Amino acid sequence: MKLKKILPQLLTLLFIVLVFGFFTMNAQENMGARGLEFGFGFLKTQASFDIQFSLIDYDGSHTYARAYLVGLLNTLLVAFIGIILATLLGAIVGVARLSPNYLIRKTASFYIEFFRNIPLLLQIFFWYFAALRALPMLEDAPMLLNSSFMTIKGLYTPAPIWTNFDVFFTTIIIAMIVIFFFAKYAKKKQEQEGKRLPVLIISLSIFIGLPLLTFLIGGVDLSWSFPVIRQMSASSYTFDGGLKIPPELIALTLALTLYTTTFIAENVRAGIQGIGKGQKEAAASIGLTQSQVLKLVIMPQALRIIIPPTTNQYLNLTKNSSLAAAIAYPDLVLVFAGTAMMQTGRAIEIVGITMATYLTISLGISLLMNWYNKRIAIQEK
Amino acid sequence: MTINHMNFFKPKHQKNRNISLIMGVLFFSIGIIDFYLNNYFNTNITSFLPRIINFFTPLIFGVIGLHLIRIEFSGIKILDSLNKNINTTNFNAALSVSIILLIIFGLPPLLNWLILDANFAGDTKEACTGGGACWVYIKVWFNRFMYGMYPNAEQWRVNVTFIGVLVFMAAGFFVPTKLKNYLSLYYVLILPLISFFLIFYLISGGDTEISFAFIASIIYFFLCFFIPSKKAKLYFFSFVPLLYIFLSLRLGESAYLAIPGLLWVETGAWGGLSLTFMVSFFSLIFCFPLGMMLALGRRSNLPIVKYSSLSFIEFWRGVPLITVLFMSAVMFPMFLPDGTYVDKLIRVVVAITLFEAAYTAEVIRGGLQALPRGQYDAAKSLGMGYWRMHVFVILPQALKLVIPGIANTFLALIKDTPLIFVVGLLELVGMLNLAKTNPKWLGFSMEGYVFAGIIFWIICYSMSKYSQKLELKYKTDR
């Protein structure tokens, strides 16, 4: 009996040790033959390659560690924009799929069936190589909303120029903290005295009002730098000022958003459908208004169904953003596992770091998810 | 009264029904016609209105029209169902009109580009003169898109392999009931072997050399089956490896039997849609046994087995496929003894198999968890051990439950396969990108992507519908 329990475990352990041992031995030998030594010292050396698009200061004189950070931030940027857009669009499409209106319902399901059944990579290629390449040249681009230009080289929009941005930013954080405590206070008051404060309106006015105040008394100022076209030579033009959003970012965000939206929309639909009709009727029969039914009865229950699979989709979106490498958007994979590896030849360290980064993000989010799930789970007594 | 207080110019009595109906249809038609003329004939019949309103005229007219024909219990069947389905409130009417206008705006140009103005005839770039799509491009490159650089004369081999694998896969559904118990073994062990040999001998081809030692051992192995006594059988079976080692040492490396094969086609030439299928299909078949072991391991109550399976699964599920492919391309060779060369395609299939096995494991685990405890208890009470219980009782039921889940995994796998371009293998999307840069055929990227999109869409859509159907069927079964 004892042997039956120990033998399989011993075999597993032996197998793992043998595989790892074999790989490590070979890796040491191979690296030795190439004159490389395992280590992360190379991160501190000068990277000497350029990155097209970066959120922080970067040029060739910075280190590989800095290049890694640039790539990571670019990945997070795409993931962040994609998640926000996909959530908004997903909620709308998901609700639209349940609309009583036949046209709306069919349009929503057509959209979902269309975009979820085409490989994401193909969609990215389509937007980048086919759709965005059909845009006008810089000099022919029409002006949109009196300020922006959509050209083959990307989107040029006005760039905000802040004075005393830190004051503004701090105020926003303070406003958030105030709202947090206010909401807690309001809830307590409702539980004790049964009075309902208009939480939403007051929170919104705090969130908008406080930062606006800084313009009056905090010395914060905002002006816009508009993109202006300039002729460099007979046939080449450029834009001065403004903010340039590269077409790679647009194509990637567009494809990721449209693709992930379909999955989120299905989650939203399943969540709303998962709530029994009796819940709605019971809530209405105790005298709650239509909006109260939605806010206090339907949404808390629907969210419990919607959120776990949706977080999974957020994770997928983040992982899928690594397809950026296919259209040369400088994300973590392209910058680090691509360019940096070609230059240093340190395959094991770099692929290891890249995988560890994604793994950290994934595991972090799933831990957060487990914690959240436990918190909102129905507490049965 | 309270419900209708907004309908200020709506007739309250049924006797005004016809007037209201005629006015409504008139308004609606004016809206549509205005939009149509605006878009396709560049004439604006409502230009006398201020500019801001002018842009929205079709919408406004349409909504007013729909508002007027929103008559409850009108007595006209079509009108009633129309009102019920697209015209319940003003907001809904506005949405419906917007969608109708959007269809009018988008559909004709799309149809023109896809079919009416498109070029189908001819076989050079010059044949494409119209403003529409150039399907000639697809026609000329069709073989390349399907088979990659595989020689034209040898392409039947790819087809035969696919038909063969499908036949062997379908064979499982028609076995006699006596053998049904062994079905999961067939899918998990024998089918992968058969598919491997099919690829090896048909698609890859080339002469093969088999050592005499191996042949002799195999013959000995099969001869052992004819030994009547069960105990002696086992005894003789155990000599197989010994015999093999002894013979190969005795005969040496020179004793090979050369079997002439088909013309050898190197893996670099494989490509196109057939490669998409090959990689996804064979990864699926190979990842199935591994996924099953991992799923069982994860549910095991032996800590080392459990946590090593768990960390394996979580590791592969946490990283993007593209980094896994990078790993197989640049990192994996470092882990092998110097001078070993493993074919690129094999490395990719192994990488995708490992990656996909983690997902398959989770799917199978779901199936295992869905089985009621009574099944385990019943099997144990019959005195079955761990393996016997799983092979004959648990897995056959669990695997049936997870077929839809496996279909979804396969779907995701097909959609992920284009990623193998990062290691330089050109399946359909990769071939498109190659064809796009051909100097003779510049500027047709749109046609290529639309073509690939349609193909992928048909495959994935039909498969997802099928898996949904299966899911419904099994739900009602239980």
Interface residues (C-beta under 8 A of the other chain):
Chain A: K5 P8 Q9 T12 L13 I16 F22 F23 N26 A27 E29 N30 M31 A33 S99 P100 N101 Y102 L103 I104 T107 E113 F114 R116 N117 I118 P119 L120 L121 L122 F125 F126 F129 A130 R133 A134 K319 N320 S322 L323 A325 A326 V333 A337 M341 A347 I348 V351 G352 T354 M355 Y358 L359 S362 L363
Chain B: N85 I86 T88 N92 L95 S96 I99 I100 L302 P303 I304 V305 S308 E314 F315 R317 G318 V319 P320 L321 I322 T323 F326 M327 V330 M331 P333 M334 F335 L336 P337 D338 I414 K415 D416 T417 P418 L419 F421 V422 V429 L432 N433 K436 S445 M446 Y449 V450 A452 G453 F456 W457 C460 Y461 S464
